[in-house]
Amino acid sequence: MIHPLAYVKSTKIGNNTKIWQFAVILENAVIGDDCNINCHTFVENDILIGNRVTVKSGVYLWDGIRVEDDVFIGPNSTFANDAFPRSKQYPDTFQETILKKGCSIGANATILGGITIGEYALIGAGAVVTKNVLPYALMAGNPAKQIAWVNANGEKLKLVDGVLCDSIGNIYKEIDGQLIVNK
């Protein structure tokens, strides 16, 4: 479904993807299946968007952004792709920013170029992300710092008797700065 008031030049849009009014999708953008691209969004040319991705209103995805499956990008999230921006001066290549599977970006968060947001990480509203984010990390603040761990559903893990766990009884371990699910 492409709203009649959207401007969509790309033909590489997956099945069951919805693109709402006043969205602009340039010619070389690739968008997967079952995505929801909200109104007042912009998707530049060198963009890859996976399956089941939500892009909320007011988001502009610039060249070099790679979005894996099941990612949520909150309203007015901001992305950069040029480390040294100057008017009418363009780099040979733009910085590549990678949003890994299942991560979520909160409303009004800012993501600098060249950063990878790990699988299932959760970026808090208004956070300014200046460095790579570990999988399952909960980040907040300016500059963003890790304040906790979350599970794949975004639930903040609790420390109970020295053990990280979630509400359904899964146990987690932190090993070398990585979160590991005990199975």
Secondary structure, 3 states (H helix, E strand, C coil): CECCCCEECCCCECCCCEECCCCEECCCCEECCCCEECCCCEECCCCEECCCCEECCCCEECCCEEECCCCEECCCCEECCCCCCECCECCCCCCCEEECCCCEECCCCEECCCCEECCCCEECCCCEECCCECCCEEEECCCCEEEEEECCCCCECEEECCEEECCCCCEEEEECCEEEEEC
